[in-house]
Amino acid sequence: MDYPLKSITREGISDAAAKAELYRDLNDPEEAESICRDILAIDPSHQKALRLLGLAITDQFLGVGVDRYREAKEIFEKLVDPYERIYYTGLMYERRAKAQIHAGHPPHSLLPLFDQAMACYAEAEVIRPSGNDDAILRWNRCARLIESLKKRLDESLLSFPTAGTPLI
């Protein structure tokens, strides 16, 4: 049995976007994603729905190959505002790296993702709206995470047995 999708009304887009935001806040990104797709079926360039959809997808990152990094990046590239486009792309790289941390990827393999995120944040900082320090806050968080990763890497190297260990 087929269950065709139903369309929301144009008048309901604003309320639907608010619901998508609420579902993200409730840590239910799949619901938020579904609502954003309903909005974008009516208004494919709706900026808030694009932003929320990209964020909902990044909320679902697990640090594995099936994560939809490319899809999130393509969605953020549709944002019209140059600041938002580069800022949210940086956020996608940062969330990708964080997901990979939680998945147990080796710290040294995550540095290129943090570098990409921080390059985006540096670019966003230059063109940010007055009083908007979000890119700086994200940069600082990445810098702190990198320092933490470096300490973990240094500690693991110090505890690595070398003397008297046969090479295989």
C-alpha positions in Angstrom: 0.0 0.0 0.0 1.3 3.4 -0.9 1.2 6.4 1.4 1.6 9.5 -0.7 3.1 12.5 1.1 0.7 15.4 1.7 1.6 19.0 1.2 1.5 21.6 3.9 0.1 25.0 3.1 2.2 28.1 2.4 0.5 29.8 5.4 1.7 27.0 7.6 5.4 27.3 6.7 6.2 29.6 9.6 4.6 27.4 12.2 6.2 24.3 10.6 9.7 25.9 10.8 9.1 26.7 14.5 8.2 23.1 15.1 11.3 21.9 13.3 13.4 24.1 15.5 11.6 22.7 18.6 12.2 19.1 17.5 15.9 19.9 17.1 15.9 21.4 20.6 14.2 18.2 21.9 17.0 16.1 20.3 14.7 14.6 17.7 16.5 15.5 14.5 14.6 13.0 12.3 11.4 14.8 13.1 13.0 18.2 12.4 14.4 16.8 9.1 11.0 15.6 8.0 9.3 18.9 8.7 12.1 20.8 6.9 11.6 18.6 3.8 7.8 19.4 3.9 8.6 23.1 4.0 11.2 22.8 1.2 8.7 20.9 -1.0 6.6 24.1 -1.0 9.4 26.7 -0.9 12.8 25.1 -2.0 14.8 28.2 -1.1 13.3 28.8 2.4 16.5 29.8 4.2 15.4 28.8 7.7 14.3 25.4 6.5 17.6 24.9 4.7 19.6 25.9 7.7 17.5 23.7 10.1 17.7 20.7 7.6 21.4 20.9 7.4 21.7 21.2 11.2 19.3 18.3 11.7 21.4 16.1 9.4 24.6 17.1 11.3 22.7 16.2 14.5 22.6 12.7 13.2 26.3 12.3 12.5 27.8 9.2 14.1 31.3 9.3 12.8 30.8 6.5 10.3 30.8 6.2 6.6 27.0 6.4 6.2 26.9 9.9 7.7 25.5 12.3 5.2 28.4 14.9 5.2 28.1 15.6 1.5 24.3 16.2 1.7 24.7 18.6 4.7 27.4 20.5 2.8 25.3 20.8 -0.3 22.4 22.1 1.8 24.5 24.7 3.5 25.8 25.8 0.1 22.3 26.8 -0.8 22.2 29.5 1.9 22.1 32.9 0.3 23.9 34.9 3.0 27.7 34.4 2.5 28.3 34.6 6.3 25.7 31.8 7.0 26.9 29.7 4.1 30.5 29.6 5.3 29.7 29.5 9.1 27.4 26.5 8.8 29.8 24.7 6.5 32.4 25.2 9.3 29.9 23.8 11.8 29.4 20.8 9.5 33.1 20.1 9.5 33.3 20.6 13.3 30.4 18.2 14.0 31.9 15.7 11.6 35.1 15.7 13.6 33.3 15.5 16.9 31.2 12.6 15.7 34.4 10.8 14.7 35.9 11.5 18.2 33.0 9.8 19.8 33.3 6.9 17.3 36.9 6.3 18.4 38.8 7.6 15.4 42.5 8.3 16.1 43.1 11.9 17.2 45.6 12.7 14.4 43.1 11.8 11.7 40.7 14.4 13.0 43.0 17.4 12.7 42.2 18.1 9.0 38.5 18.3 9.7 39.1 20.8 12.5 41.4 22.7 10.2 38.6 22.9 7.6 36.1 24.0 10.3 38.5 26.7 11.6 39.3 28.0 8.1 35.6 28.5 7.6 35.2 30.2 11.0 38.1 32.5 10.2 36.5 33.4 6.9 33.1 33.9 8.5 34.7 36.1 11.2 35.8 38.6 8.6 32.3 39.0 7.2 30.2 38.5 10.3 27.4 40.8 11.2 28.3 43.4 13.8 28.1 42.0 17.3 27.9 38.4 16.1 30.7 36.5 17.7 29.5 33.0 16.8 32.4 32.2 14.5 34.9 33.3 17.2 33.2 31.1 19.8 33.2 28.1 17.5 36.9 28.7 16.6 37.8 28.8 20.3 35.9 25.5 20.9 37.8 23.8 18.1 41.1 25.2 19.4 40.3 23.7 22.9 39.3 20.4 21.4 42.5 20.2 19.3 44.6 20.9 22.5 42.7 18.1 24.3 43.3 15.8 21.4 47.0 16.6 21.3 47.3 15.9 25.0 45.6 12.5 24.5 47.9 11.7 21.6 51.0 12.7 23.6 49.8 10.6 26.5 49.2 7.6 24.3 52.7 8.0 22.8 54.3 8.2 26.2 52.6 5.0 27.3 53.5 3.2 24.2 56.0 0.5 25.1 59.2 0.8 23.0 62.1 -0.6 25.0 62.4 -4.4 24.9 59.3 -4.8 22.7 60.0 -7.0 19.7 59.1 -5.6 16.3 56.7 -7.9 14.5 
